[in-house]
């Protein structure tokens, strides 16, 4: 007995005529049953590709600790130079120190006990003053000084900011 199914040879012309079907109708009937949607494997492959793409995008958008330190260094340099200019213009003796959660400037007001504090942008930022407190004025020539910024979560990441006392502060190592 001749049968027709997926993967089998089509019925010979006499068999197709015996069932009242011609070959074009028989192929159309078998193709309509199996081309209605996606297979499970196709859907899983698409989901896997989408998940990989989303995870790569999330990893590329997350800021790294080096980016955090660069932002802190840029902000700190701007603040140091601005305070240095203000100290020179006001003829005030201003110094920069480190607190538990940021940095501060002493001497910007006539009251020496008043400190202007600035918290770190990122709580994991830590800093050291290897040369001691930084003097910013009123003299044009200040002692050489440096600041080392590190990330508490990744101590190998560090940025050093320094000035020779005459030139502006700048990043000297990353």
C-alpha positions as CSV (number, residue, x, y, z in Angstrom):
1,X,0.0,0.0,0.0
2,X,1.4,3.4,-1.0
3,X,1.4,6.1,1.7
4,X,2.2,9.8,1.5
5,X,3.9,11.5,4.4
6,X,6.5,14.1,5.2
7,X,9.8,12.8,3.7
8,X,8.3,10.1,1.6
9,X,8.2,10.1,-2.1
10,X,4.9,11.5,-3.4
11,X,2.3,9.1,-4.6
12,X,2.6,8.0,-8.2
13,X,0.2,9.7,-10.5
14,X,-2.1,6.7,-10.5
15,X,-2.2,6.6,-6.7
16,X,-2.9,10.3,-6.4
17,X,-5.7,10.0,-8.9
18,X,-7.0,7.0,-7.0
19,X,-7.5,9.3,-3.9
20,X,-8.8,12.2,-5.9
21,X,-5.8,14.4,-5.5
22,X,-3.4,15.7,-8.0
23,X,0.3,16.2,-7.1
24,X,0.1,20.0,-6.7
25,X,-2.8,19.7,-4.2
26,X,-1.1,17.0,-2.2
27,X,2.1,19.1,-1.8
28,X,0.1,22.1,-0.8
29,X,-1.8,20.1,1.9
30,X,1.4,18.7,3.5
31,X,3.3,22.1,3.5
32,X,0.4,23.9,5.1
33,X,0.4,21.6,8.1
34,X,4.1,22.2,9.0
35,X,4.8,25.9,8.1
36,X,2.5,27.6,10.5
37,X,5.1,28.8,13.1
38,X,8.6,28.6,14.6
39,X,10.0,25.5,16.1
40,X,11.1,25.5,19.8
41,X,14.7,25.3,18.8
42,X,14.4,28.4,16.6
43,X,12.8,30.3,19.5
44,X,15.5,29.2,21.9
45,X,18.2,30.3,19.6
46,X,16.6,33.8,19.2
47,X,16.2,34.1,22.9
48,X,19.9,33.1,23.5
49,X,21.1,35.7,21.0
50,X,19.0,38.4,22.6
51,X,20.2,37.5,26.1
52,X,23.9,37.7,24.9
53,X,23.3,41.0,23.3
54,X,21.6,42.4,26.4
55,X,24.4,41.2,28.7
56,X,27.1,42.7,26.5
57,X,25.2,46.0,26.4
58,X,24.9,46.1,30.1
59,X,28.6,45.4,30.6
60,X,29.7,48.1,28.2
61,X,27.4,50.7,29.9
62,X,28.5,50.0,33.4
63,X,31.2,52.5,34.5
64,X,34.4,51.1,35.6
65,X,36.4,52.0,38.7
66,X,39.0,53.7,36.5
67,X,36.2,55.9,35.0
68,X,35.1,56.8,38.6
69,X,38.6,57.8,39.6
70,X,39.0,59.9,36.4
71,X,35.8,61.8,37.2
72,X,37.0,62.3,40.8
73,X,40.4,63.5,39.6
74,X,38.9,65.9,37.1
75,X,36.6,67.4,39.7
76,X,39.4,67.6,42.3
77,X,41.8,69.4,39.9
78,X,39.1,71.9,39.0
79,X,38.4,72.5,42.6
80,X,42.0,72.9,43.6
81,X,42.8,75.3,40.8
82,X,39.6,77.4,41.6
83,X,40.5,77.5,45.3
84,X,44.1,78.4,44.5
85,X,42.9,81.3,42.4
86,X,40.5,82.4,45.1
87,X,43.2,82.2,47.7
88,X,45.6,84.4,45.7
89,X,42.9,86.9,44.8
90,X,41.8,87.2,48.5
91,X,45.4,87.0,50.0
92,X,44.2,84.1,52.2
93,X,46.3,81.2,53.4
94,X,44.3,78.2,52.3
95,X,45.1,74.5,52.7
96,X,43.4,71.4,51.5
97,X,42.9,68.3,53.7
98,X,41.2,65.0,53.6
99,X,38.2,63.9,55.6
100,X,36.6,60.5,56.1
101,X,34.1,61.0,53.2
102,X,35.8,63.7,51.0
103,X,38.1,66.6,51.0
104,X,37.9,70.1,52.5
105,X,39.5,73.5,52.3
106,X,40.5,75.5,55.4
107,X,41.1,79.3,55.4
108,X,38.7,80.4,52.7
109,X,36.8,82.6,55.1
110,X,38.1,85.1,57.7
111,X,37.2,82.6,60.4
112,X,40.0,79.9,60.4
113,X,37.7,77.3,61.9
114,X,35.3,77.3,59.0
115,X,36.0,74.5,56.5
116,X,34.4,74.0,53.1
117,X,33.8,70.3,52.7
118,X,33.2,68.4,49.4
119,X,32.1,64.7,49.6
120,X,33.5,62.2,47.0
121,X,31.2,61.6,44.0
122,X,31.6,57.8,44.6
123,X,31.8,56.5,48.2
124,X,34.4,53.9,47.3
125,X,37.0,56.7,46.5
126,X,39.9,57.0,49.0
127,X,42.7,59.5,48.9
128,X,46.1,60.0,50.4
129,X,48.3,63.1,50.7
130,X,51.9,61.7,50.5
131,X,53.4,65.2,50.8
132,X,51.2,66.3,53.7
133,X,48.5,69.0,53.6
134,X,48.4,71.0,50.4
135,X,49.0,74.7,50.7
136,X,47.2,76.7,48.0
137,X,48.0,80.3,48.7
138,X,48.3,83.2,49.0
139,X,51.8,83.0,47.4
140,X,52.1,82.3,43.7
141,X,54.8,79.6,44.4
142,X,53.5,76.8,46.6
143,X,55.3,73.7,47.9
144,X,55.2,70.7,45.5
145,X,52.3,68.5,46.4
146,X,50.5,65.4,45.3
147,X,47.3,63.4,45.9
148,X,46.8,59.7,45.3
149,X,43.2,58.6,44.5
150,X,42.4,54.9,44.9
151,X,39.3,52.8,44.7
152,X,38.5,50.9,47.9
153,X,36.9,48.0,45.9
154,X,39.9,47.7,43.6
155,X,43.1,49.0,45.3
156,X,45.2,48.4,42.1
157,X,43.3,51.2,40.4
158,X,44.9,54.5,41.3
159,X,45.4,58.0,39.9
160,X,48.0,60.5,41.1
161,X,47.5,64.2,40.8
162,X,50.4,66.5,41.4
163,X,51.8,70.0,41.0
164,X,55.4,71.2,41.3
165,X,54.1,74.4,43.0
166,X,54.2,76.6,40.0
167,X,52.2,74.8,37.3
168,X,48.6,73.7,37.7
169,X,47.6,70.4,39.2
170,X,47.5,67.6,36.6
171,X,47.2,63.8,36.4
172,X,50.7,62.4,36.3
173,X,49.9,58.7,36.5
174,X,47.0,56.4,36.1
